[in-house]
Amino acid sequence: MVPNILLKSQHMKIRLEESTFRVLIEALCRIKRVDYAIKIVNCMIEDGYSLDDKICSLIILSLCEQNDLTSAEALFVWGNMRKLGFCPGVMDCTNMIRFLVKEGKGKDALEILNQLKEDGIKPDIVCYTIVLSGIVKEGDYVKLDELFDEILVLGLIPDVYTYNVYINGLCKQHNFDEAMKIVVSMEKLGCKANVVTYNTLL
């Protein structure tokens, strides 16, 4: 239906306002028709409209909330939007990373994190924590240590969730002595261990 509206406006040589596109895209995302929303974005680009980062962010969020979407499809849309000039922020990357980790794609999530850094944007602790959990799931413990060290070098302050993910990774390697050292260290730094922390150590 929506593409027909666009075709009619083009046939009648009516140039729609960007706000009209925004309303259509928001409505489509609400009813889970992100495929049509993406088509509208493509039409906007073809007709010379500027790409709205807020619209792209909404599409990314809606994509990540879909249950029938594969990681390959999500990454394809992500890549295309970046080619069109979309500059994702921390929240956009966090949404995509969370989706990829849920799909068991920790390495792809790490790539999104690296893209964010290459764009000159500093990821926050939430972003790093989600990537860490994906790396633990994939069993890449070398990368786990590297990422945790990177967090500290960047001056980010791990919270109990970050520590729990890292401790879980250490325990999966049967490195319980190091895990206990991390617990002692985090509490000295004022981050109190919780039930999850101690259950992980058992």
Biotite code that builds the C-alpha atoms (Angstrom):
import biotite.structure as struc

atoms = struc.array([
    struc.Atom([0.000, 0.000, 0.000], chain_id="A", res_id=1, res_name="MET", atom_name="CA", element="C"),
    struc.Atom([2.640, 2.520, 1.000], chain_id="A", res_id=2, res_name="VAL", atom_name="CA", element="C"),
    struc.Atom([4.812, 2.018, -2.118], chain_id="A", res_id=3, res_name="PRO", atom_name="CA", element="C"),
    struc.Atom([1.673, 2.753, -4.204], chain_id="A", res_id=4, res_name="ASN", atom_name="CA", element="C"),
    struc.Atom([1.263, 6.065, -2.418], chain_id="A", res_id=5, res_name="ILE", atom_name="CA", element="C"),
    struc.Atom([4.827, 6.942, -3.302], chain_id="A", res_id=6, res_name="LEU", atom_name="CA", element="C"),
    struc.Atom([4.319, 5.907, -6.911], chain_id="A", res_id=7, res_name="LEU", atom_name="CA", element="C"),
    struc.Atom([1.198, 8.054, -7.191], chain_id="A", res_id=8, res_name="LYS", atom_name="CA", element="C"),
    struc.Atom([2.966, 11.075, -5.707], chain_id="A", res_id=9, res_name="SER", atom_name="CA", element="C"),
    struc.Atom([5.832, 10.602, -8.178], chain_id="A", res_id=10, res_name="GLN", atom_name="CA", element="C"),
    struc.Atom([3.399, 10.234, -11.090], chain_id="A", res_id=11, res_name="HIS", atom_name="CA", element="C"),
    struc.Atom([1.622, 13.437, -10.056], chain_id="A", res_id=12, res_name="MET", atom_name="CA", element="C"),
    struc.Atom([5.021, 15.147, -9.607], chain_id="A", res_id=13, res_name="LYS", atom_name="CA", element="C"),
    struc.Atom([4.256, 15.859, -5.960], chain_id="A", res_id=14, res_name="ILE", atom_name="CA", element="C"),
    struc.Atom([7.315, 16.018, -3.729], chain_id="A", res_id=15, res_name="ARG", atom_name="CA", element="C"),
    struc.Atom([6.386, 14.740, -0.290], chain_id="A", res_id=16, res_name="LEU", atom_name="CA", element="C"),
    struc.Atom([7.730, 16.423, 2.829], chain_id="A", res_id=17, res_name="GLU", atom_name="CA", element="C"),
    struc.Atom([10.348, 14.511, 4.816], chain_id="A", res_id=18, res_name="GLU", atom_name="CA", element="C"),
    struc.Atom([7.965, 14.607, 7.777], chain_id="A", res_id=19, res_name="SER", atom_name="CA", element="C"),
    struc.Atom([5.468, 12.594, 5.703], chain_id="A", res_id=20, res_name="THR", atom_name="CA", element="C"),
    struc.Atom([8.035, 9.875, 5.151], chain_id="A", res_id=21, res_name="PHE", atom_name="CA", element="C"),
    struc.Atom([8.866, 9.896, 8.844], chain_id="A", res_id=22, res_name="ARG", atom_name="CA", element="C"),
    struc.Atom([5.219, 9.394, 9.826], chain_id="A", res_id=23, res_name="VAL", atom_name="CA", element="C"),
    struc.Atom([4.843, 6.523, 7.346], chain_id="A", res_id=24, res_name="LEU", atom_name="CA", element="C"),
    struc.Atom([8.026, 4.827, 8.521], chain_id="A", res_id=25, res_name="ILE", atom_name="CA", element="C"),
    struc.Atom([7.111, 5.172, 12.196], chain_id="A", res_id=26, res_name="GLU", atom_name="CA", element="C"),
    struc.Atom([3.669, 3.685, 11.502], chain_id="A", res_id=27, res_name="ALA", atom_name="CA", element="C"),
    struc.Atom([5.158, 0.758, 9.582], chain_id="A", res_id=28, res_name="LEU", atom_name="CA", element="C"),
    struc.Atom([7.661, 0.023, 12.338], chain_id="A", res_id=29, res_name="CYS", atom_name="CA", element="C"),
    struc.Atom([4.865, 0.016, 14.904], chain_id="A", res_id=30, res_name="ARG", atom_name="CA", element="C"),
    struc.Atom([2.981, -2.665, 12.964], chain_id="A", res_id=31, res_name="ILE", atom_name="CA", element="C"),
    struc.Atom([6.193, -4.677, 12.417], chain_id="A", res_id=32, res_name="LYS", atom_name="CA", element="C"),
    struc.Atom([6.387, -3.999, 8.650], chain_id="A", res_id=33, res_name="ARG", atom_name="CA", element="C"),
    struc.Atom([10.008, -2.989, 8.686], chain_id="A", res_id=34, res_name="VAL", atom_name="CA", element="C"),
    struc.Atom([10.440, -4.380, 5.168], chain_id="A", res_id=35, res_name="ASP", atom_name="CA", element="C"),
    struc.Atom([8.161, -1.635, 3.805], chain_id="A", res_id=36, res_name="TYR", atom_name="CA", element="C"),
    struc.Atom([9.901, 0.965, 5.979], chain_id="A", res_id=37, res_name="ALA", atom_name="CA", element="C"),
    struc.Atom([13.228, 0.002, 4.403], chain_id="A", res_id=38, res_name="ILE", atom_name="CA", element="C"),
    struc.Atom([11.695, 0.320, 0.926], chain_id="A", res_id=39, res_name="LYS", atom_name="CA", element="C"),
    struc.Atom([10.591, 3.848, 1.779], chain_id="A", res_id=40, res_name="ILE", atom_name="CA", element="C"),
    struc.Atom([14.104, 4.748, 2.935], chain_id="A", res_id=41, res_name="VAL", atom_name="CA", element="C"),
    struc.Atom([15.460, 3.478, -0.388], chain_id="A", res_id=42, res_name="ASN", atom_name="CA", element="C"),
    struc.Atom([12.862, 5.567, -2.258], chain_id="A", res_id=43, res_name="CYS", atom_name="CA", element="C"),
    struc.Atom([13.875, 8.631, -0.249], chain_id="A", res_id=44, res_name="MET", atom_name="CA", element="C"),
    struc.Atom([17.526, 8.184, -1.205], chain_id="A", res_id=45, res_name="ILE", atom_name="CA", element="C"),
    struc.Atom([16.666, 7.640, -4.884], chain_id="A", res_id=46, res_name="GLU", atom_name="CA", element="C"),
    struc.Atom([14.585, 10.835, -4.892], chain_id="A", res_id=47, res_name="ASP", atom_name="CA", element="C"),
    struc.Atom([17.378, 12.904, -3.352], chain_id="A", res_id=48, res_name="GLY", atom_name="CA", element="C"),
    struc.Atom([16.105, 13.203, 0.204], chain_id="A", res_id=49, res_name="TYR", atom_name="CA", element="C"),
    struc.Atom([18.681, 13.365, 2.986], chain_id="A", res_id=50, res_name="SER", atom_name="CA", element="C"),
    struc.Atom([18.963, 10.338, 5.236], chain_id="A", res_id=51, res_name="LEU", atom_name="CA", element="C"),
    struc.Atom([17.508, 10.919, 8.686], chain_id="A", res_id=52, res_name="ASP", atom_name="CA", element="C"),
    struc.Atom([19.544, 9.197, 11.431], chain_id="A", res_id=53, res_name="ASP", atom_name="CA", element="C"),
    struc.Atom([16.482, 9.102, 13.700], chain_id="A", res_id=54, res_name="LYS", atom_name="CA", element="C"),
    struc.Atom([14.564, 7.148, 11.072], chain_id="A", res_id=55, res_name="ILE", atom_name="CA", element="C"),
    struc.Atom([17.464, 4.737, 10.620], chain_id="A", res_id=56, res_name="CYS", atom_name="CA", element="C"),
    struc.Atom([17.730, 4.259, 14.384], chain_id="A", res_id=57, res_name="SER", atom_name="CA", element="C"),
    struc.Atom([14.033, 3.438, 14.545], chain_id="A", res_id=58, res_name="LEU", atom_name="CA", element="C"),
    struc.Atom([14.372, 0.894, 11.745], chain_id="A", res_id=59, res_name="ILE", atom_name="CA", element="C"),
    struc.Atom([17.370, -0.756, 13.434], chain_id="A", res_id=60, res_name="ILE", atom_name="CA", element="C"),
    struc.Atom([15.504, -0.962, 16.749], chain_id="A", res_id=61, res_name="LEU", atom_name="CA", element="C"),
    struc.Atom([12.417, -2.411, 15.045], chain_id="A", res_id=62, res_name="SER", atom_name="CA", element="C"),
    struc.Atom([14.550, -4.934, 13.153], chain_id="A", res_id=63, res_name="LEU", atom_name="CA", element="C"),
    struc.Atom([16.194, -6.130, 16.350], chain_id="A", res_id=64, res_name="CYS", atom_name="CA", element="C"),
    struc.Atom([12.802, -6.614, 17.987], chain_id="A", res_id=65, res_name="GLU", atom_name="CA", element="C"),
    struc.Atom([11.604, -8.982, 15.263], chain_id="A", res_id=66, res_name="GLN", atom_name="CA", element="C"),
    struc.Atom([11.543, -12.663, 16.207], chain_id="A", res_id=67, res_name="ASN", atom_name="CA", element="C"),
    struc.Atom([11.740, -14.046, 12.665], chain_id="A", res_id=68, res_name="ASP", atom_name="CA", element="C"),
    struc.Atom([14.804, -12.093, 11.541], chain_id="A", res_id=69, res_name="LEU", atom_name="CA", element="C"),
    struc.Atom([18.129, -13.846, 10.963], chain_id="A", res_id=70, res_name="THR", atom_name="CA", element="C"),
    struc.Atom([21.443, -12.305, 11.948], chain_id="A", res_id=71, res_name="SER", atom_name="CA", element="C"),
    struc.Atom([22.487, -12.327, 8.281], chain_id="A", res_id=72, res_name="ALA", atom_name="CA", element="C"),
    struc.Atom([19.423, -10.270, 7.306], chain_id="A", res_id=73, res_name="GLU", atom_name="CA", element="C"),
    struc.Atom([20.016, -7.792, 10.129], chain_id="A", res_id=74, res_name="ALA", atom_name="CA", element="C"),
    struc.Atom([23.680, -7.364, 9.202], chain_id="A", res_id=75, res_name="LEU", atom_name="CA", element="C"),
    struc.Atom([22.735, -6.877, 5.536], chain_id="A", res_id=76, res_name="PHE", atom_name="CA", element="C"),
    struc.Atom([20.365, -4.011, 6.416], chain_id="A", res_id=77, res_name="VAL", atom_name="CA", element="C"),
    struc.Atom([22.928, -2.564, 8.832], chain_id="A", res_id=78, res_name="TRP", atom_name="CA", element="C"),
    struc.Atom([25.647, -2.604, 6.174], chain_id="A", res_id=79, res_name="GLY", atom_name="CA", element="C"),
    struc.Atom([23.405, -1.021, 3.546], chain_id="A", res_id=80, res_name="ASN", atom_name="CA", element="C"),
    struc.Atom([22.356, 1.781, 5.868], chain_id="A", res_id=81, res_name="MET", atom_name="CA", element="C"),
    struc.Atom([25.974, 2.558, 6.676], chain_id="A", res_id=82, res_name="ARG", atom_name="CA", element="C"),
    struc.Atom([26.717, 2.704, 2.943], chain_id="A", res_id=83, res_name="LYS", atom_name="CA", element="C"),
    struc.Atom([23.862, 5.181, 2.564], chain_id="A", res_id=84, res_name="LEU", atom_name="CA", element="C"),
    struc.Atom([25.493, 7.448, 5.135], chain_id="A", res_id=85, res_name="GLY", atom_name="CA", element="C"),
    struc.Atom([23.878, 6.347, 8.384], chain_id="A", res_id=86, res_name="PHE", atom_name="CA", element="C"),
    struc.Atom([26.186, 7.036, 11.344], chain_id="A", res_id=87, res_name="CYS", atom_name="CA", element="C"),
    struc.Atom([25.003, 4.755, 14.159], chain_id="A", res_id=88, res_name="PRO", atom_name="CA", element="C"),
    struc.Atom([25.414, 5.913, 17.733], chain_id="A", res_id=89, res_name="GLY", atom_name="CA", element="C"),
    struc.Atom([26.073, 3.929, 20.894], chain_id="A", res_id=90, res_name="VAL", atom_name="CA", element="C"),
    struc.Atom([22.391, 3.037, 21.356], chain_id="A", res_id=91, res_name="MET", atom_name="CA", element="C"),
    struc.Atom([22.069, 1.799, 17.758], chain_id="A", res_id=92, res_name="ASP", atom_name="CA", element="C"),
    struc.Atom([25.160, -0.371, 18.153], chain_id="A", res_id=93, res_name="CYS", atom_name="CA", element="C"),
    struc.Atom([23.959, -1.645, 21.519], chain_id="A", res_id=94, res_name="THR", atom_name="CA", element="C"),
    struc.Atom([20.630, -2.693, 20.004], chain_id="A", res_id=95, res_name="ASN", atom_name="CA", element="C"),
    struc.Atom([22.353, -4.511, 17.147], chain_id="A", res_id=96, res_name="MET", atom_name="CA", element="C"),
    struc.Atom([24.937, -6.098, 19.444], chain_id="A", res_id=97, res_name="ILE", atom_name="CA", element="C"),
    struc.Atom([22.241, -7.330, 21.836], chain_id="A", res_id=98, res_name="ARG", atom_name="CA", element="C"),
    struc.Atom([20.362, -8.901, 18.916], chain_id="A", res_id=99, res_name="PHE", atom_name="CA", element="C"),
    struc.Atom([23.488, -10.595, 17.535], chain_id="A", res_id=100, res_name="LEU", atom_name="CA", element="C"),
    struc.Atom([24.521, -11.999, 20.918], chain_id="A", res_id=101, res_name="VAL", atom_name="CA", element="C"),
    struc.Atom([21.006, -13.351, 21.410], chain_id="A", res_id=102, res_name="LYS", atom_name="CA", element="C"),
    struc.Atom([21.406, -15.091, 18.048], chain_id="A", res_id=103, res_name="GLU", atom_name="CA", element="C"),
    struc.Atom([24.745, -16.585, 19.154], chain_id="A", res_id=104, res_name="GLY", atom_name="CA", element="C"),
    struc.Atom([26.853, -14.318, 16.929], chain_id="A", res_id=105, res_name="LYS", atom_name="CA", element="C"),
    struc.Atom([29.426, -12.989, 19.375], chain_id="A", res_id=106, res_name="GLY", atom_name="CA", element="C"),
    struc.Atom([32.082, -12.382, 16.724], chain_id="A", res_id=107, res_name="LYS", atom_name="CA", element="C"),
    struc.Atom([29.666, -10.327, 14.623], chain_id="A", res_id=108, res_name="ASP", atom_name="CA", element="C"),
    struc.Atom([28.757, -8.357, 17.752], chain_id="A", res_id=109, res_name="ALA", atom_name="CA", element="C"),
    struc.Atom([32.459, -7.682, 18.310], chain_id="A", res_id=110, res_name="LEU", atom_name="CA", element="C"),
    struc.Atom([32.720, -6.392, 14.733], chain_id="A", res_id=111, res_name="GLU", atom_name="CA", element="C"),
    struc.Atom([29.901, -3.899, 15.394], chain_id="A", res_id=112, res_name="ILE", atom_name="CA", element="C"),
    struc.Atom([31.763, -2.758, 18.509], chain_id="A", res_id=113, res_name="LEU", atom_name="CA", element="C"),
    struc.Atom([34.909, -2.249, 16.441], chain_id="A", res_id=114, res_name="ASN", atom_name="CA", element="C"),
    struc.Atom([32.951, -0.246, 13.846], chain_id="A", res_id=115, res_name="GLN", atom_name="CA", element="C"),
    struc.Atom([31.742, 2.051, 16.603], chain_id="A", res_id=116, res_name="LEU", atom_name="CA", element="C"),
    struc.Atom([35.326, 2.667, 17.753], chain_id="A", res_id=117, res_name="LYS", atom_name="CA", element="C"),
    struc.Atom([36.491, 3.224, 14.169], chain_id="A", res_id=118, res_name="GLU", atom_name="CA", element="C"),
    struc.Atom([33.797, 5.891, 13.842], chain_id="A", res_id=119, res_name="ASP", atom_name="CA", element="C"),
    struc.Atom([35.425, 7.715, 16.752], chain_id="A", res_id=120, res_name="GLY", atom_name="CA", element="C"),
    struc.Atom([32.653, 6.930, 19.231], chain_id="A", res_id=121, res_name="ILE", atom_name="CA", element="C"),
    struc.Atom([33.486, 5.533, 22.665], chain_id="A", res_id=122, res_name="LYS", atom_name="CA", element="C"),
    struc.Atom([31.309, 2.518, 23.547], chain_id="A", res_id=123, res_name="PRO", atom_name="CA", element="C"),
    struc.Atom([29.805, 2.489, 27.034], chain_id="A", res_id=124, res_name="ASP", atom_name="CA", element="C"),
    struc.Atom([30.062, -0.253, 29.649], chain_id="A", res_id=125, res_name="ILE", atom_name="CA", element="C"),
    struc.Atom([26.672, -1.723, 28.651], chain_id="A", res_id=126, res_name="VAL", atom_name="CA", element="C"),
    struc.Atom([27.875, -2.194, 25.088], chain_id="A", res_id=127, res_name="CYS", atom_name="CA", element="C"),
    struc.Atom([31.081, -3.882, 26.231], chain_id="A", res_id=128, res_name="TYR", atom_name="CA", element="C"),
    struc.Atom([29.264, -6.118, 28.716], chain_id="A", res_id=129, res_name="THR", atom_name="CA", element="C"),
    struc.Atom([26.918, -7.486, 26.061], chain_id="A", res_id=130, res_name="ILE", atom_name="CA", element="C"),
    struc.Atom([29.837, -8.202, 23.720], chain_id="A", res_id=131, res_name="VAL", atom_name="CA", element="C"),
    struc.Atom([31.704, -9.913, 26.580], chain_id="A", res_id=132, res_name="LEU", atom_name="CA", element="C"),
    struc.Atom([28.718, -12.203, 27.155], chain_id="A", res_id=133, res_name="SER", atom_name="CA", element="C"),
    struc.Atom([28.692, -13.109, 23.461], chain_id="A", res_id=134, res_name="GLY", atom_name="CA", element="C"),
    struc.Atom([32.418, -13.877, 23.526], chain_id="A", res_id=135, res_name="ILE", atom_name="CA", element="C"),
    struc.Atom([31.939, -16.117, 26.578], chain_id="A", res_id=136, res_name="VAL", atom_name="CA", element="C"),
    struc.Atom([29.167, -18.019, 24.782], chain_id="A", res_id=137, res_name="LYS", atom_name="CA", element="C"),
    struc.Atom([31.508, -18.641, 21.857], chain_id="A", res_id=138, res_name="GLU", atom_name="CA", element="C"),
    struc.Atom([34.328, -19.707, 24.165], chain_id="A", res_id=139, res_name="GLY", atom_name="CA", element="C"),
    struc.Atom([36.871, -17.198, 22.853], chain_id="A", res_id=140, res_name="ASP", atom_name="CA", element="C"),
    struc.Atom([38.595, -16.692, 26.185], chain_id="A", res_id=141, res_name="TYR", atom_name="CA", element="C"),
    struc.Atom([41.668, -14.964, 24.751], chain_id="A", res_id=142, res_name="VAL", atom_name="CA", element="C"),
    struc.Atom([39.423, -12.264, 23.316], chain_id="A", res_id=143, res_name="LYS", atom_name="CA", element="C"),
    struc.Atom([37.530, -12.157, 26.625], chain_id="A", res_id=144, res_name="LEU", atom_name="CA", element="C"),
    struc.Atom([40.680, -11.154, 28.512], chain_id="A", res_id=145, res_name="ASP", atom_name="CA", element="C"),
    struc.Atom([41.625, -8.635, 25.817], chain_id="A", res_id=146, res_name="GLU", atom_name="CA", element="C"),
    struc.Atom([38.216, -6.956, 25.953], chain_id="A", res_id=147, res_name="LEU", atom_name="CA", element="C"),
    struc.Atom([38.146, -6.805, 29.737], chain_id="A", res_id=148, res_name="PHE", atom_name="CA", element="C"),
    struc.Atom([41.609, -5.215, 29.740], chain_id="A", res_id=149, res_name="ASP", atom_name="CA", element="C"),
    struc.Atom([40.409, -2.761, 27.079], chain_id="A", res_id=150, res_name="GLU", atom_name="CA", element="C"),
    struc.Atom([37.526, -1.708, 29.308], chain_id="A", res_id=151, res_name="ILE", atom_name="CA", element="C"),
    struc.Atom([39.962, -0.822, 32.080], chain_id="A", res_id=152, res_name="LEU", atom_name="CA", element="C"),
    struc.Atom([42.391, 0.965, 29.738], chain_id="A", res_id=153, res_name="VAL", atom_name="CA", element="C"),
    struc.Atom([39.548, 3.120, 28.380], chain_id="A", res_id=154, res_name="LEU", atom_name="CA", element="C"),
    struc.Atom([38.701, 4.176, 31.913], chain_id="A", res_id=155, res_name="GLY", atom_name="CA", element="C"),
    struc.Atom([35.260, 2.575, 31.869], chain_id="A", res_id=156, res_name="LEU", atom_name="CA", element="C"),
    struc.Atom([34.048, 1.343, 35.253], chain_id="A", res_id=157, res_name="ILE", atom_name="CA", element="C"),
    struc.Atom([32.772, -2.256, 35.196], chain_id="A", res_id=158, res_name="PRO", atom_name="CA", element="C"),
    struc.Atom([29.517, -2.813, 37.061], chain_id="A", res_id=159, res_name="ASP", atom_name="CA", element="C"),
    struc.Atom([28.432, -6.036, 38.750], chain_id="A", res_id=160, res_name="VAL", atom_name="CA", element="C"),
    struc.Atom([26.977, -7.321, 35.455], chain_id="A", res_id=161, res_name="TYR", atom_name="CA", element="C"),
    struc.Atom([30.302, -6.824, 33.680], chain_id="A", res_id=162, res_name="THR", atom_name="CA", element="C"),
    struc.Atom([32.200, -8.545, 36.467], chain_id="A", res_id=163, res_name="TYR", atom_name="CA", element="C"),
    struc.Atom([29.714, -11.429, 36.521], chain_id="A", res_id=164, res_name="ASN", atom_name="CA", element="C"),
    struc.Atom([30.167, -12.038, 32.798], chain_id="A", res_id=165, res_name="VAL", atom_name="CA", element="C"),
    struc.Atom([33.955, -11.981, 33.128], chain_id="A", res_id=166, res_name="TYR", atom_name="CA", element="C"),
    struc.Atom([33.900, -14.224, 36.206], chain_id="A", res_id=167, res_name="ILE", atom_name="CA", element="C"),
    struc.Atom([31.646, -16.651, 34.342], chain_id="A", res_id=168, res_name="ASN", atom_name="CA", element="C"),
    struc.Atom([34.207, -16.781, 31.538], chain_id="A", res_id=169, res_name="GLY", atom_name="CA", element="C"),
    struc.Atom([37.006, -17.484, 34.011], chain_id="A", res_id=170, res_name="LEU", atom_name="CA", element="C"),
    struc.Atom([35.002, -20.239, 35.697], chain_id="A", res_id=171, res_name="CYS", atom_name="CA", element="C"),
    struc.Atom([34.250, -21.873, 32.344], chain_id="A", res_id=172, res_name="LYS", atom_name="CA", element="C"),
    struc.Atom([38.027, -22.153, 31.957], chain_id="A", res_id=173, res_name="GLN", atom_name="CA", element="C"),
    struc.Atom([38.188, -23.651, 35.483], chain_id="A", res_id=174, res_name="HIS", atom_name="CA", element="C"),
    struc.Atom([40.290, -20.659, 36.488], chain_id="A", res_id=175, res_name="ASN", atom_name="CA", element="C"),
    struc.Atom([38.617, -20.360, 39.876], chain_id="A", res_id=176, res_name="PHE", atom_name="CA", element="C"),
    struc.Atom([41.603, -18.776, 41.629], chain_id="A", res_id=177, res_name="ASP", atom_name="CA", element="C"),
    struc.Atom([41.585, -15.848, 39.199], chain_id="A", res_id=178, res_name="GLU", atom_name="CA", element="C"),
    struc.Atom([37.799, -15.614, 39.492], chain_id="A", res_id=179, res_name="ALA", atom_name="CA", element="C"),
    struc.Atom([38.087, -15.264, 43.275], chain_id="A", res_id=180, res_name="MET", atom_name="CA", element="C"),
    struc.Atom([40.760, -12.588, 42.842], chain_id="A", res_id=181, res_name="LYS", atom_name="CA", element="C"),
    struc.Atom([38.365, -10.636, 40.617], chain_id="A", res_id=182, res_name="ILE", atom_name="CA", element="C"),
    struc.Atom([35.642, -10.884, 43.278], chain_id="A", res_id=183, res_name="VAL", atom_name="CA", element="C"),
    struc.Atom([38.013, -9.531, 45.935], chain_id="A", res_id=184, res_name="VAL", atom_name="CA", element="C"),
    struc.Atom([39.181, -6.778, 43.576], chain_id="A", res_id=185, res_name="SER", atom_name="CA", element="C"),
    struc.Atom([35.678, -5.660, 42.579], chain_id="A", res_id=186, res_name="MET", atom_name="CA", element="C"),
    struc.Atom([34.570, -5.417, 46.192], chain_id="A", res_id=187, res_name="GLU", atom_name="CA", element="C"),
    struc.Atom([37.655, -3.379, 47.087], chain_id="A", res_id=188, res_name="LYS", atom_name="CA", element="C"),
    struc.Atom([36.644, -1.011, 44.295], chain_id="A", res_id=189, res_name="LEU", atom_name="CA", element="C"),
    struc.Atom([33.178, -0.653, 45.796], chain_id="A", res_id=190, res_name="GLY", atom_name="CA", element="C"),
    struc.Atom([31.300, -3.007, 43.453], chain_id="A", res_id=191, res_name="CYS", atom_name="CA", element="C"),
    struc.Atom([29.509, -5.483, 45.693], chain_id="A", res_id=192, res_name="LYS", atom_name="CA", element="C"),
    struc.Atom([29.147, -9.066, 44.477], chain_id="A", res_id=193, res_name="ALA", atom_name="CA", element="C"),
    struc.Atom([25.579, -10.368, 44.220], chain_id="A", res_id=194, res_name="ASN", atom_name="CA", element="C"),
    struc.Atom([23.823, -13.747, 44.216], chain_id="A", res_id=195, res_name="VAL", atom_name="CA", element="C"),
    struc.Atom([24.706, -14.319, 40.560], chain_id="A", res_id=196, res_name="VAL", atom_name="CA", element="C"),
    struc.Atom([28.385, -13.757, 41.339], chain_id="A", res_id=197, res_name="THR", atom_name="CA", element="C"),
    struc.Atom([28.465, -16.401, 44.057], chain_id="A", res_id=198, res_name="TYR", atom_name="CA", element="C"),
    struc.Atom([26.295, -18.865, 42.140], chain_id="A", res_id=199, res_name="ASN", atom_name="CA", element="C"),
    struc.Atom([28.754, -18.605, 39.247], chain_id="A", res_id=200, res_name="THR", atom_name="CA", element="C"),
    struc.Atom([31.613, -19.551, 41.559], chain_id="A", res_id=201, res_name="LEU", atom_name="CA", element="C"),
    struc.Atom([29.832, -22.652, 42.883], chain_id="A", res_id=202, res_name="LEU", atom_name="CA", element="C"),
])
